[in-house]
Amino acid sequence: MLDDPRGLTGSNWNDVHVWLTLLWIYFPLIITFAFTMLIAHAFIPSLVSTRHLPPKANKARLPMTVFALMILVVAAILMGFAMARTLSVGRFWDRFLF
């Protein structure tokens, strides 16, 4: 039988807090990336082809795509930080698969 994990210290709770904060920041960034790409590469071309938007609206696609890619880079960096913070969980929970 496996031993119970050790009790959590204030430092452990702070590590969990930072990890969860990074994940909660990551979530809206990915949602923003997805909606921006959806608008830039699905809605705008469709609305321009059906003539609900003027052809000048296609000029907004490039800035929206650049903005979405910048958001994606920031989200990837935050996910890297969050993954690095999971290593601190090993201080009080030594079994990752159970």
C-alpha positions in Angstrom: 0.0 0.0 0.0 1.3 3.5 -0.8 1.8 6.1 1.9 -0.4 9.1 2.2 1.0 12.3 0.9 2.6 14.8 3.4 0.7 17.8 4.6 0.7 21.0 2.6 2.8 23.9 3.8 2.1 27.6 2.9 4.8 27.3 0.2 3.0 24.4 -1.4 -0.3 26.2 -1.4 1.4 29.2 -3.0 2.8 26.9 -5.7 -0.7 25.6 -6.4 -2.1 29.1 -6.4 0.4 30.3 -9.0 -0.2 27.2 -11.1 -4.0 27.7 -11.1 -3.6 31.4 -11.8 -1.5 30.6 -14.9 -4.1 28.2 -16.1 -7.0 30.7 -15.5 -5.0 33.3 -17.5 -4.3 30.7 -20.3 -8.0 29.9 -20.8 -9.3 33.3 -22.0 -6.2 33.8 -24.1 -6.9 30.6 -26.0 -10.6 31.6 -26.4 -9.5 35.0 -27.7 -7.1 33.4 -30.2 -9.8 31.0 -31.4 -12.5 33.7 -31.9 -10.1 36.1 -33.6 -8.9 33.4 -36.0 -12.5 32.4 -36.6 -13.6 35.9 -37.4 -10.5 36.7 -39.6 -10.6 33.5 -41.6 -14.2 32.3 -41.7 -16.6 35.1 -41.0 -15.0 38.0 -42.9 -14.3 36.1 -46.1 -17.8 34.6 -46.0 -19.4 37.9 -45.5 -17.3 39.6 -48.2 -18.1 36.9 -50.7 -21.9 37.2 -50.0 -21.5 41.0 -50.2 -22.7 41.6 -46.7 -19.4 43.4 -46.1 -17.5 45.6 -48.5 -14.3 44.2 -50.0 -12.3 46.7 -47.9 -13.1 44.5 -44.9 -10.5 42.0 -46.1 -7.9 44.5 -45.0 -8.8 43.7 -41.4 -7.8 40.1 -41.7 -4.0 40.6 -41.6 -4.0 42.7 -38.4 -6.4 40.2 -36.7 -4.3 37.3 -37.7 -1.1 39.0 -36.3 -3.0 39.8 -33.1 -4.2 36.2 -32.8 -0.7 34.8 -33.3 0.7 37.2 -30.7 -2.0 35.9 -28.3 -1.0 32.3 -29.2 2.7 33.0 -28.4 1.8 34.5 -25.0 -0.5 31.6 -24.3 2.2 29.1 -25.2 4.7 30.9 -22.9 2.1 30.8 -20.1 1.5 27.1 -20.6 5.3 26.5 -20.5 5.4 28.3 -17.1 2.4 26.3 -15.9 4.0 23.0 -16.9 7.2 24.0 -15.1 5.1 24.8 -12.0 3.7 21.2 -12.0 7.2 20.0 -11.0 6.6 21.6 -7.6 3.7 19.2 -7.0 6.3 16.4 -6.6 7.3 18.0 -3.3 4.1 16.8 -1.6 2.5 14.3 -4.0 4.9 11.7 -5.4 2.4 9.7 -7.4 1.3 11.4 -10.6 -0.7 8.4 -12.0 -2.8 7.5 -9.0 
